[in-house]
Amino acid sequence: MTTLYLAGTPEADALLARDPFALLTGMLLDQQVPMEKAFSGPAVIAERMGVDHLDPAAIAAYDPEAFAEIFSRTPAVHRFPGSMAERVQKVAAYVAEHYGNDAANIWADAGTGTELLKRLKALPGFGEQKAKIMVALLGKQIGVRPEGWREAAGDYGAEGATRSVADVVDADTLAQVRATKREIKRAAKA
Protein backbone atom coordinates (compact mmCIF):
# COMPACT_ATOMS: atom_id res chain seq x y z
CA MET A 1 0.00 0.00 0.00
CA THR A 2 1.09 3.55 -0.72
CA THR A 3 2.37 5.59 2.23
CA LEU A 4 1.81 9.32 2.05
CA TYR A 5 3.20 12.18 4.16
CA LEU A 6 0.85 15.03 3.31
CA ALA A 7 -1.46 15.58 6.28
CA GLY A 8 1.08 15.14 9.02
CA THR A 9 -0.84 12.46 10.94
CA PRO A 10 -0.74 8.73 10.19
CA GLU A 11 -4.54 8.37 10.27
CA ALA A 12 -5.20 11.25 7.88
CA ASP A 13 -2.40 10.15 5.55
CA ALA A 14 -3.75 6.57 5.56
CA LEU A 15 -7.17 7.86 4.45
CA LEU A 16 -5.53 9.79 1.59
CA ALA A 17 -3.62 6.67 0.53
CA ARG A 18 -6.65 4.37 0.46
CA ASP A 19 -9.41 6.76 -0.67
CA PRO A 20 -8.94 8.43 -4.08
CA PHE A 21 -11.72 10.94 -3.43
CA ALA A 22 -10.10 11.94 -0.13
CA LEU A 23 -6.84 12.58 -2.01
CA LEU A 24 -8.69 14.63 -4.62
CA THR A 25 -10.44 16.58 -1.86
CA GLY A 26 -7.13 17.28 -0.13
CA MET A 27 -5.76 18.69 -3.38
CA LEU A 28 -8.87 20.81 -3.84
CA LEU A 29 -8.50 22.22 -0.31
CA ASP A 30 -4.79 22.96 -0.86
CA GLN A 31 -5.00 26.72 -1.30
CA GLN A 32 -4.55 29.57 1.12
CA VAL A 33 -3.92 27.17 4.01
CA PRO A 34 -0.83 25.15 4.99
CA MET A 35 -0.51 21.88 3.09
CA GLU A 36 -1.01 19.77 6.23
CA LYS A 37 -4.27 21.59 7.01
CA ALA A 38 -5.56 20.99 3.48
CA PHE A 39 -4.67 17.32 3.36
CA SER A 40 -5.94 16.59 6.87
CA GLY A 41 -9.30 18.09 5.82
CA PRO A 42 -10.66 14.85 4.31
CA ALA A 43 -10.07 12.99 7.59
CA VAL A 44 -11.83 15.75 9.52
CA ILE A 45 -14.77 15.63 7.10
CA ALA A 46 -14.99 11.83 7.37
CA GLU A 47 -14.85 11.95 11.17
CA ARG A 48 -17.55 14.61 11.38
CA MET A 49 -19.74 12.68 8.94
CA GLY A 50 -19.18 9.48 10.94
CA VAL A 51 -17.74 7.54 7.98
CA ASP A 52 -14.45 5.79 7.21
CA HIS A 53 -14.16 7.08 3.62
CA LEU A 54 -15.55 9.89 1.50
CA ASP A 55 -18.34 8.75 -0.82
CA PRO A 56 -18.76 11.31 -3.62
CA ALA A 57 -22.49 10.57 -4.18
CA ALA A 58 -23.23 10.88 -0.46
CA ILE A 59 -21.33 14.16 -0.24
CA ALA A 60 -23.03 15.53 -3.36
CA ALA A 61 -26.45 14.66 -1.90
CA TYR A 62 -25.67 16.07 1.56
CA ASP A 63 -27.73 19.08 2.58
CA PRO A 64 -25.52 22.07 1.60
CA GLU A 65 -26.14 23.96 4.85
CA ALA A 66 -25.37 20.89 6.95
CA PHE A 67 -22.23 20.21 4.88
CA ALA A 68 -21.09 23.82 5.34
CA GLU A 69 -21.65 23.38 9.07
CA ILE A 70 -19.33 20.34 9.02
CA PHE A 71 -16.67 22.59 7.48
CA SER A 72 -17.34 25.45 9.90
CA ARG A 73 -17.09 23.60 13.21
CA THR A 74 -14.07 24.54 15.30
CA PRO A 75 -11.45 23.95 14.13
CA ALA A 76 -12.74 24.78 10.67
CA VAL A 77 -11.78 22.42 7.86
CA HIS A 78 -10.54 25.37 5.79
CA ARG A 79 -9.95 29.09 6.10
CA PHE A 80 -12.99 29.62 3.85
CA PRO A 81 -15.35 26.90 5.11
CA GLY A 82 -18.50 27.89 3.25
CA SER A 83 -17.02 28.29 -0.21
CA MET A 84 -14.79 25.23 0.14
CA ALA A 85 -17.69 23.06 1.33
CA GLU A 86 -19.55 24.12 -1.80
CA ARG A 87 -16.54 23.31 -4.01
CA VAL A 88 -16.13 19.86 -2.46
CA GLN A 89 -19.80 19.13 -3.11
CA LYS A 90 -19.44 20.27 -6.74
CA VAL A 91 -16.41 18.01 -7.28
CA ALA A 92 -18.25 15.14 -5.56
CA ALA A 93 -21.25 15.58 -7.86
CA TYR A 94 -18.97 15.67 -10.91
CA VAL A 95 -17.14 12.49 -9.84
CA ALA A 96 -20.43 10.73 -9.08
CA GLU A 97 -21.90 11.69 -12.44
CA HIS A 98 -18.90 11.37 -14.77
CA TYR A 99 -16.72 8.73 -13.10
CA GLY A 100 -19.13 6.21 -11.61
CA ASN A 101 -18.72 7.61 -8.08
CA ASP A 102 -15.03 6.58 -8.03
CA ALA A 103 -12.35 9.28 -8.26
CA ALA A 104 -9.77 6.65 -9.26
CA ASN A 105 -11.62 6.33 -12.56
CA ILE A 106 -10.35 9.83 -13.43
CA TRP A 107 -6.86 8.41 -13.79
CA ALA A 108 -7.36 4.64 -14.09
CA ASP A 109 -7.71 4.56 -17.87
CA ALA A 110 -6.13 7.87 -18.89
CA GLY A 111 -4.04 6.88 -21.90
CA THR A 112 -1.69 9.86 -21.79
CA GLY A 113 -0.55 12.52 -19.40
CA THR A 114 -2.29 15.10 -21.57
CA GLU A 115 -5.59 13.23 -21.23
CA LEU A 116 -5.15 12.96 -17.47
CA LEU A 117 -4.41 16.69 -17.21
CA LYS A 118 -7.50 17.48 -19.31
CA ARG A 119 -9.70 15.33 -17.05
CA LEU A 120 -8.37 16.99 -13.90
CA LYS A 121 -8.77 20.50 -15.36
CA ALA A 122 -12.42 19.68 -16.07
CA LEU A 123 -13.09 19.20 -12.34
CA PRO A 124 -14.77 22.13 -10.59
CA GLY A 125 -12.13 24.14 -8.73
CA PHE A 126 -9.16 22.62 -10.57
CA GLY A 127 -7.29 25.14 -12.67
CA GLU A 128 -4.18 24.54 -14.75
CA GLN A 129 -1.67 24.69 -11.88
CA LYS A 130 -3.69 22.53 -9.45
CA ALA A 131 -4.29 19.95 -12.19
CA LYS A 132 -0.57 19.82 -13.05
CA ILE A 133 0.36 19.36 -9.40
CA MET A 134 -2.21 16.55 -9.13
CA VAL A 135 -0.72 14.83 -12.21
CA ALA A 136 2.71 15.09 -10.57
CA LEU A 137 1.39 13.77 -7.24
CA LEU A 138 -0.29 10.82 -8.94
CA GLY A 139 2.83 10.03 -10.95
CA LYS A 140 5.42 10.48 -8.24
CA GLN A 141 3.60 9.00 -5.26
CA ILE A 142 0.62 6.92 -6.41
CA GLY A 143 2.23 5.22 -9.42
CA VAL A 144 -0.19 6.65 -12.02
CA ARG A 145 2.15 7.19 -14.96
CA PRO A 146 0.46 7.31 -18.34
CA GLU A 147 2.73 8.15 -21.25
CA GLY A 148 3.83 11.79 -21.06
CA TRP A 149 2.72 12.37 -17.47
CA ARG A 150 5.90 14.27 -16.54
CA GLU A 151 5.50 16.60 -19.51
CA ALA A 152 1.81 17.13 -18.68
CA ALA A 153 2.76 18.02 -15.10
CA GLY A 154 5.23 20.65 -16.35
CA ASP A 155 7.87 21.75 -13.84
CA TYR A 156 6.00 19.84 -11.11
CA GLY A 157 6.75 16.54 -12.85
CA ALA A 158 10.52 17.02 -12.99
CA GLU A 159 12.48 14.30 -11.27
CA GLY A 160 14.17 15.59 -8.12
CA ALA A 161 11.99 18.71 -8.02
CA THR A 162 11.00 20.25 -4.70
CA ARG A 163 8.22 22.51 -5.96
CA SER A 164 4.94 21.13 -4.60
CA VAL A 165 3.03 18.65 -2.50
CA ALA A 166 3.91 16.05 -5.15
CA ASP A 167 7.48 16.10 -3.82
CA VAL A 168 6.72 15.81 -0.10
CA VAL A 169 7.56 12.37 1.28
CA ASP A 170 8.97 13.27 4.72
CA ALA A 171 9.86 16.19 6.98
CA ASP A 172 13.03 16.98 5.00
CA THR A 173 11.28 17.20 1.63
CA LEU A 174 8.51 19.27 3.21
CA ALA A 175 11.15 21.77 4.39
CA GLN A 176 12.74 21.77 0.92
CA VAL A 177 9.40 22.43 -0.80
CA ARG A 178 8.67 25.29 1.59
CA ALA A 179 12.12 26.77 0.94
CA THR A 180 11.55 26.53 -2.83
CA LYS A 181 8.18 28.27 -2.52
CA ARG A 182 9.71 31.06 -0.43
CA GLU A 183 12.43 31.54 -3.03
CA ILE A 184 9.88 31.65 -5.87
CA LYS A 185 7.85 34.30 -3.98
CA ARG A 186 10.99 36.29 -3.21
CA ALA A 187 12.08 36.21 -6.86
CA ALA A 188 8.61 37.25 -8.00
CA LYS A 189 8.70 40.30 -5.71
CA ALA A 190 12.17 41.32 -6.90
Order of alpha helices (4+ residues) and beta strands (2+ residues): alpha-alpha-alpha-alpha-alpha-alpha-alpha-alpha-alpha-alpha-alpha
